[in-house]
Structure formats: structure tokens, C-alpha cells
């Protein structure tokens, strides 16, 4: 029986979902899929992750939507004259672990009625929540976890990205009781070797 897909989402945008995906793809020798790419088509998240992964097992699936503008998917799609339709997404068939990288956070709109969280439900995926500390991050983290719980989506755990904040992490643990899977520290050098090393601090199988 194939393992459930693991959907990588974050409490905001630009907080390390792609780096976290690369670390997990390398650690698990997992396959990777980014369903929606908005902008940066010549330097996509799929290409970034692929460039950071050393193993020869992982397979990288093409995006379902490649949007030319670097905005929220609903806006990028409208500007491109495209409508994102949940029925057009088909989870790649694999017996391997599958890491799925989302776009932005859980409440990012895909069209006028569907959000990223609806995509997770369609995929029947478990979630890893990427958290980076900033003023307001506790609120964003707890709201994200509340939404996952309300939608009966299994939160596999939290991965912290960047500098530690013991006060924030204590509060998140206290109010959410969520499992911490590990931490990815800031990289002085980002390459395949440091991605492998970062995997040693993540507790996942």
C-alpha cells in the first residue's frame, strides 16, 4: 500500500516550503510534485528542488498549472485567461513517498470558490506545516492548525525553518499540542550537501 501523500504548506508565503520540500525529498528519497507554479517558470520550485536533490530515486512530476504571473493562483490564472479547476488535478500514481508542495498558505484562493485547503482534501494528503518566526507567526500558526482540525486533515507535524524562538515555540506547543518534526537552520551555503545534512535534524519516516 502506498503511503499517503505529504502536502507541504506554510503559515505564510516565502517562509521555506521549497527548501523544506527539498530536504524531505532527499531524506525520504521521495517523489515531488508542485501542482501550481505561479511565475518564475524558468526557475520554478520544481527545478529548484531537483537541483538540490542528490539521490537517483526521486521522480519530479510536471505541474498541473504553469502560470506566468507571480501572484496568488487565482489572480495569476485570471491574468493568463485560465480557470483553475479542482477536477483537473490528478495525484501522480507512485508507490513511493510523494511530497506535494503547495502555493502560499491554506487559505490562498485557487478560483472564486476553492482554496488550497480544498486541494489537500481532494488529494487525501497529510500535512506538514512550515513555520518561520516573525511578529504574528504564533497567530498564523495556530489559525492554520485550527483550520486543519476543522477540516479533519491530519497534521503530521511542524517543521520550523530558521532562527529558534523558544517563547513562540512553547506557546505553539501549549495551545496546539502539535508534533514538532524538527528544524531547518538558516543555510550559509545552499547545495546538495547541506540539504542532506539538514535532513538529519528532521524526524520523519
C-alpha positions in Angstrom: 0.0 0.0 0.0 1.4 3.4 -1.0 2.0 5.9 1.8 -0.3 8.9 1.9 0.9 12.0 0.1 2.5 14.6 2.3 1.4 18.2 1.5 3.9 20.9 2.4 2.1 24.1 3.4 3.2 27.1 5.4 1.8 29.8 7.7 2.5 32.4 5.0 4.4 32.7 1.8 8.2 32.9 1.4 8.9 31.0 4.6 10.7 28.0 3.3 8.3 25.5 1.8 10.6 24.8 -1.2 13.7 24.3 0.9 11.7 22.1 3.3 10.4 20.1 0.4 14.0 19.6 -0.9 15.1 18.4 2.5 12.2 15.9 2.8 12.6 14.7 -0.8 16.2 13.9 -0.2 15.7 12.4 3.2 12.9 10.1 2.1 14.1 9.7 -1.5 10.5 10.8 -2.2 8.9 11.9 -5.4 8.0 15.5 -5.8 5.0 17.4 -7.3 4.2 21.1 -7.3 0.6 21.2 -8.7 0.6 25.0 -9.3 3.5 27.2 -10.3 2.8 30.9 -10.3 5.5 32.9 -12.1 9.3 32.1 -12.3 8.6 29.4 -14.9 12.3 29.3 -15.9 13.4 29.0 -12.3 10.4 27.0 -10.9 10.2 25.4 -7.5 10.4 22.0 -9.2 13.7 23.0 -10.9 15.0 24.4 -7.6 14.2 21.2 -5.6 15.5 19.0 -8.4 18.8 20.9 -8.4 19.2 20.3 -4.6 18.4 16.6 -4.6 21.3 14.1 -5.0 19.5 10.7 -5.0 18.6 9.0 -8.2 15.3 7.5 -6.9 13.2 10.7 -6.7 10.9 11.5 -9.7 9.7 15.0 -10.4 6.2 15.3 -11.9 5.2 18.2 -14.1 2.9 20.9 -12.7 -0.8 20.8 -13.5 -0.8 24.6 -13.9 2.1 26.7 -15.1 1.0 30.3 -14.7 3.1 33.2 -16.0 2.4 35.8 -13.3 3.9 35.7 -9.7 0.7 36.3 -7.8 -1.8 34.2 -5.9 -3.0 31.4 -8.1 -6.5 32.8 -8.6 -5.1 36.2 -9.8 -2.3 34.6 -12.0 -4.8 32.3 -13.6 -7.2 35.1 -14.4 -4.4 37.2 -15.9 -3.5 34.2 -18.0 -7.0 33.6 -19.1 -7.2 30.3 -17.3 -9.5 28.9 -14.7 -8.1 26.5 -12.1 -10.5 23.6 -11.7 -10.1 21.0 -9.0 -11.3 18.3 -11.3 -8.1 18.8 -13.4 -5.8 17.7 -10.6 -4.8 14.1 -10.6 -2.4 12.9 -7.9 0.6 11.1 -9.6 0.5 7.4 -9.1 3.5 6.2 -7.3 4.5 3.5 -4.8 7.0 5.9 -3.4 6.5 8.7 -0.8 5.1 11.8 -2.6 5.9 15.3 -1.4 3.4 17.8 -2.7 4.4 21.5 -2.4 1.5 24.0 -2.0 1.2 27.6 -3.1 1.3 30.1 -0.2 -0.8 29.1 2.8 -4.0 27.1 3.4 -6.5 29.9 2.6 -4.9 31.0 -0.6 -7.7 31.1 -3.3 -7.4 29.0 -6.4 -10.6 30.4 -8.0 -13.8 32.0 -6.8 -14.8 29.1 -4.6 -11.8 26.8 -3.9 -8.8 27.3 -1.6 -5.5 25.5 -1.2 -7.1 23.6 1.8 -9.7 22.2 -0.6 -6.9 20.8 -2.8 -5.4 19.0 0.3 -8.8 17.4 0.9 -9.1 16.3 -2.7 -5.6 14.7 -2.5 -6.4 12.9 0.7 -3.0 14.1 1.9 -1.4 14.6 5.3 0.1 18.0 6.1 3.5 19.2 7.2 3.2 22.9 8.3 6.3 25.0 7.8 6.7 27.7 10.4 9.1 30.6 10.5 9.1 33.1 13.4 8.1 36.7 13.0 5.7 39.1 14.8 2.3 37.4 14.2 3.6 34.0 13.4 2.1 32.4 16.5 -1.4 33.6 15.5 -0.8 32.4 11.9 0.4 29.1 13.1 -2.5 28.4 15.5 -5.1 29.6 12.9 -3.6 27.2 10.3 -3.8 24.3 12.8 -7.4 25.2 13.8 -8.4 25.1 10.1 -6.7 21.7 9.6 -8.5 20.4 12.6 -11.9 21.8 11.5 -11.5 20.2 8.1 -10.4 16.8 9.6 -7.0 17.0 7.9 -4.2 15.1 9.6 -1.3 17.4 10.6 1.7 15.2 10.5 3.8 17.8 12.3 5.5 21.2 12.2 8.9 21.9 10.8 10.5 25.1 12.0 12.6 27.0 9.4 15.2 29.5 10.5 16.1 31.0 13.8 14.7 29.5 17.0 12.3 31.4 19.2 11.7 29.4 22.4 8.9 31.6 23.6 6.9 31.3 20.3 7.5 27.5 20.1 6.5 27.0 23.7 3.2 28.8 23.0 2.5 26.9 19.8 3.1 23.6 21.5 1.0 24.6 24.5 -2.0 25.7 22.5 -1.9 23.2 19.6 -0.3 20.1 21.1 1.2 19.6 17.6 4.2 17.3 17.0 7.4 19.1 16.1 9.3 17.1 13.4 12.4 19.2 13.5 14.1 22.3 12.4 15.9 23.5 9.3 18.5 26.1 10.3 19.5 29.0 8.0 22.0 27.9 5.4 25.3 29.6 5.0 25.7 27.7 1.8 22.8 26.1 0.0 23.7 23.0 -2.0 23.1 19.3 -2.2 25.5 18.5 0.7 23.8 21.0 3.1 20.4 19.7 2.1 21.5 16.1 3.0 22.9 17.4 6.3 19.6 19.3 7.1 17.7 16.0 6.8 19.4 14.6 9.9 17.5 17.1 12.1 14.1 16.0 10.8 12.4 13.1 12.5 10.2 11.5 9.8 9.9 8.2 8.0 
